[in-house]
Amino acid sequence: MSAFEKVQDKLLDLAAVVDENKYLGSIRAAFTDFVPFIIVGSFGNLLNTLVASENGLAQWFPWLSNLSTAFNMINFATVSCMTIPIVFLIAMNLAKREKLPEFITGITALASYLLVCPSTITAVVEEAEAVVTGLGSSVIGAQGLFIGMIMAIVSTEILKKLMSFEKLKIKLPNSVPHGIAVSFNTLIPIFIILIVISLFGNVFNLVSGSYLNEWIYAIVQTPLQAAFQSPIGAILMAIVNQLFWFLGVHGGMVIEPIRGPLSAAAIAENIALVQAGGIAVNPVTRGFWTCFVVTGGGGITLSLIFSILKFSKREDHKAISKMSLLPGLCSINEPIVFGLPLVLNPVFAIPFIFNSAIAAAIALFATNIGFIQCGTFDVPPGIPVFINAFIGFGWQGVVVQLITLVVTFFIWTPFVLMSNKEREKELEQEQA
């Protein structure tokens, strides 16, 4: 077995593990379900800037500034509170796999998470600080994502174990409605879970001097976010994504358990900083990925389509490219990936695997020199290239996309010419 085949087998095994792992699968499903709300929340921020801010329409129609609260609340109810629904969704998706009552499992997970977080905040009342009951942004916002994910999994697994003991279930007559019977069957397990987790959270706080959510954020989430936002982290993520696509596995679905939480935390922090009068600091958001890393499709296959239409002598490749052009403009590249195909195609392997990383490097460089700003709006997928960049990053984003397409066009072209020669050899062999 060659070295390539060994690497291929390892990657396929890893993809299978991610796909079959119930925890990673539940996390991926939860963030996939929540993506529309993140996009809508960032729309609220965009509308506030375009309509209600002093730099928007409100400079000509001052009464529009009164709408600022409404737009900010859209963002608050979605992006700024994301940990609460994410915990619930992870537990529900895991409950589906484990055949547990979904809503009860979700509420149990949410309660378990809140039990390891502070339930008070410091507020200023008449110029004096006072401790009042409430949940801070570190609890309901993106800072709580990782401990929330952990508590969703832990509480669900404990519930599953306790539900396997028949003696812990309160038996009711068959005439009792199913919903009520389920509630009583889960009563004792829920009681045990919440008592144990509450005591654990309290003891942890007494011993360490910090709450579990604060400790996990400092020890785990902050370093991971820093790595993800670094050029090396973003470029490696792009390469890994394309490696799986090269093998015929949906790379985005494989990396989503990692990319989802980190990109969600990044956009939430960016929006919070801008709303507080600062500047966004996290370049790699889902909008960044959509606009720049997969411009015209992962591997920047839109450039391949242009190169084939310009230089290819293969009628089969030209026909597939013509068919793939319109989807490619909307960053849908399955027709070219599986029609050409690019999957396991050694001729096009190098640009297909590395072009997205090159595109990420170009966009990160543009961000580092201040040409484009870190995003505060996650552009929905499916919007045509240039339009999506303009919405998310202004005309500067369009320029970066254009540079990316030109650079990757020249990277794809030698391999298109190589494919021409390969086809000529095949024809010579057929005629011999």
N, C-alpha and C positions, 0 to 999 in steps of 0.2 A: 504493500500500500504506500502510495506517494505521500509526501509531506502535505501537499494540498488536500488530498483525500482525508488525511487524519484531521486537519484543521476543520474541513467541511463537516466531518462526522461529529466533532466536538461541538461546533456551533449549532448543528441540528439537534443534538442532544440537549444543549442549553435552551434552545427555543422550545423544545418539548417540555422541559422542566418548568419553564415560565408559564407555558400555556396550561399545563396540567396542575400546577401548584394552586391550591384553593385560596391561599392567602394573597398571593400576587394577582391571581385572577380576580378576586373580590376587590382589591385596591384598584386595579385597572378599570373594572366595570364601574366602580363608584365615581372615579374621576371622569370617565367617559360620560356617565349620566349627568355630571355636574358642569361639564364644559359649556353648555348653552347658558347657564346662569352666570358663569364668569364672563362670557362674551357680553351678555346683556348688562351686567354690572359695569363693565368697562365702557359700554355705550353710554351709561349714565354719566360717567366721568367726561366722555367726549362731548355729550350734549351740554353739560354744564360749561365746558370751555367754549363751545361754539355759540351757545345761546345766551347763557346767564352771566358770563364773566365780563369784566370791563374791556377785554380784548375781543369779545364776540359781538353778537347782535345787540347786547345790552348797552353798548357804547352809543348806539343810535336810538334805541328804544329802552330807556332806563327801567321801565316797569318790568322788563323781562328778568331783571336781577332777582325778583321775588321768586322765580322758579328754581333758583339755585338749590334751595333746601330739598325740593322734590327730586331733582336729579342726583344730589348727594345721597339721598335716602335709598335710591335704587342701588347705588353702589354699596352702601352700608349693608343693606338687606341681603346682598349676594356675596360680593367679594370680601367685605370686612367681617362677615359672620360665617365664612366658609367652613370652618372646622366643625361646627354643629351639624350641618347636613351631611358632611363627608363621613363623620363618625357613624351617623345613622345609616347611610347608604352602604358603607363597608360591612357593617354588621348584618344588614338585610341581605346583601348579596351572599355573604358567607352562610347565613341562615338558610337560603335557598338550597345551597349545596348540601347542607347538613340536615335538611328536612326538619328544621326548627320553625316555630311560629315567628314569622318575619318581623312584624311590627313590634311584638314584645321584645324580641332579641335586639332590635334597633334601639328601643327606648332604654333597655337595660344597659346597652353599650354607652349610650349618651349619659345616663346617670353615673355610670362607672367612671367615665372620663371626668365629669364635673367633680367627682369626689376626690380626685387627686390634684385639683386646681384650687387656687384661692377664691373664696366666695365674697371677698371684700375688696374695695378699692379706696384709694385716698382721694378725697374731693376737697376742693376749696370752698368753704362756706363763709361768707362775709369776711374775706381775707384771712381766714384761719383754716388750717388743714383739719379735716375730720375723716375718720374711717367709717365708711358706710357699706351696707350690703349691696353687692353688685358684681357683675362679671366684667373684667377688663378686656382690652383688645388682645392681650397676650393669651387669653383663654378662648375667646370666640373667633379670633382672627387666624391668619396663616401661621403665626408662631406656635399654635397648638397642634398643627397637623400631625407631626410624627408621634407624639405621645397619644394623640387621639386615635391614630391608626393602630398603635400598639394596644390601647385599652379596648378598642372594638374587637380585635382578634382574641385577646385574653379573656374578656368577659363572655364572648360567644363560646369559646372552647370550654370554659368552666360551666356555662349553662348546659352545653351539650352533655358534659360528663354527669352533672347532677340530674339531668332529665332522664338519664339511663337508669337511675335508682327508683324503682316503683314505690318504695316506701316513702319517698319524699313527695309523692303526688297525693293531692287530696281528691279522693274518689267521690264522684257525684253520680246520681242516677242517670240513666240514659235519656230520661225525659228532659233533662236540663239542656238548654241550647248549647251548641258547640262552642261558641265564643266564650260563654261564661265558664264552661268546663275547662277550656284551655287556660283561662285566667287563674282558676284555682289550682290547676295542675302545676303551673309555673310559680305560684306564690312563694312556696318555701325555697326553691332554688334561687329565686330573685332576692329573697331576704338574705340568704346566706352570702350570695355574691356581693351585695351592696354593703353588708356588715363587714366582710373580710376586706374589701377594697377600701372602705372608709377608714378602717383601723390602720391598714397598711399606709395609706396616704398620710394619716395623722402622725404615725410613728416616723415615717420618712422625713416629714417636716421638722419634727422635734429633734431628730438625730442630725440631719444635714443643715438645718437652718433655711432650707428653701423648699418650695413645692416641687413635686415630681415633674410637672409640665415645664417649669423654669429650668430644672436640671437637665432634662432631655433636650430642650432647645439649645442650651449652652454646649452640651457635650456632643450631641449628634447632629441636630438640624443645622446649626450655624456652620460647622465645617463642611457639611455636604453641600449647602447652598453656595459657599465660597468656591468649592471645587467645581460645581456645575457652572458658575458664572465666569470661571477663569477660561482663557483661550484654550488651554490644553483640555479642560473638561468638556467644553462645548464641542471642540473638534473631535475628540474621542467618541463622544456620544453620536455625532454625525456619522463617523466611520462605522461604528457598531451597527447603527440603524441600517446603513447601506449593505453591510456584510450579510445581514439577514435577508434583505431584499434580493441580493445576488443569489442566495440559496433558495429563493422562492417562498420565503417566510415573511409575513407582514412585519417589517422591522419596527414600525411605529407601535404596534401592539406589544412587541417584546419589551421595548424600553419604556413604555408608558408607566409602569409601576414606579419607576425612578423619575422620569421626566415630568409626569403629571403633578406630583406634590411639589417638586422644586420650582417648576414654572408657575404654578398657582401661587406659591409663596412669593415669588419674584414680582409678579404683576401686582399683588396685594400691597407689598412694601412700596413699590414705585408709586402707586396711586396715593397711598397714605402720605408719603413724603411730599408729593406735589400739592396735595390738599393742605398740608401744613405749611406751605410756602417755600419748601425746599425743592430739590431737583431729584429726579429718578436716578438710581445708581445701578440697577440690575439690567444688563443688556439682554440676557437670554430669557425671553418670555415665550409664551406660545405664539404670540403675534410675530416675534422675531423669527421664530422657527418657520412659521407659515410663509412669511414674506421673503426671507433670505436663504434659509438653509435648504428649503425644498421649493425654490422658485421654479415654477413649471414642472414640478414633480421631483421626488427624491432622486439625487444624482444629476439634477438639473437637466432632465431628459428633453426639455423643450429646446435646448441648444442642440441636442443630438438630432431632433427632428429637422431643424433649420439646416444643419450640416448635411444630413442625408438628402434633403431636397435640393441642396446646392451642388454637392459633389458626388453623390452615390450614382453608380452605374447599374445598380441592382433594382430592377423593376419591382421585385417583391418588397424590398425595403422602402422604396418610394411610395408604393401603394399603402403600406401600413402607416407610414409617416403622415401621408395626407389624411388618412382616417383618424390619426391620433392628434392632429394639430389643434383642433378646437378643444377637445378635453385637456390637452397640454397647456393651453392658454389659461385654463382654470386650475392648473396644477394637479390634474388627474392624469396619472401616467400609466395606469394599468394596461391600456391598449398597446402602448409601445413596449412596456416591460415584458408582457406575456405574449405579445404578437410578433415581436421581432425574432426571437425573444432575447431579453437581456439576462434572464435567469440562467445561471451556469454557462454563460457565453464567454469563453476565454478571450475572444477578440476585444470585447468591450468591457471586460472586467475592471481594468484599472480606472478608467474615467467614471464608470458607474459607482464604484466603491468610494472614490476619493473626491469627486467633484463637489458633493455637498459640504465636505470638510473645507475645501478651498473657498466655497461660497461663504461659509461661516466665518472663515478667517478674514475675508474681504469686508464683510459687514461689521465684524468686531473691530477691525482697524478703523473703519469709518466712524464707529462709535467712540473709540479711544481718542481720535483726533478732534472729536466734537462736531464732525460733519452731520451725523444724525444723533438724535437724542434717544436715551433709553425709553422704551415704549411704556405707555400707560393705557393702551387700548389693544385688546386681542382681536385682530381682524378675523372674522369667520372664514373657515375654509371654503373654497369654491369660487371666491371672487377673483376675477381675471387678474393676471399679473399687471403691474404698473398701477392699476386701480387700487388693489389691496395695499400696495406700498404707499401710495399717496394718502390713503385714508389713515394708515397707521403711523407713517413717518414723514408725511409731507413730500414736497418735490425732491427733497434730498434722498428719500427712500427710493423714489423712482430712478434716480441717477445710480444709486448703488445696485439696484436690480439690473439696470442696463449694463453696467460694468461687469457684473457677474455673468450675465448671458453672453456677452462678447468674449470674456476670458474663457469660459467653459466651451463656447463654440470652437475656439481655436484648439482647445484641449481634445474635444471629441473628433475633430476633423482628421488627424492622422490615423485614427482607428477606423474611421469610415473609409479612408483610402486603403487601409490594410484589408478591410472587408471586401473591397473591390477586387484586390489581388487574390484573395482567398477564393472568391467566386470564379475568377478566371482560371485558377488551377483546377477547380472542381469541373468546369466545363471541358478543359483539356483532357482530364482523366476520363470523362464520360465519352469523349470522342475517340480516345485511343483504343 
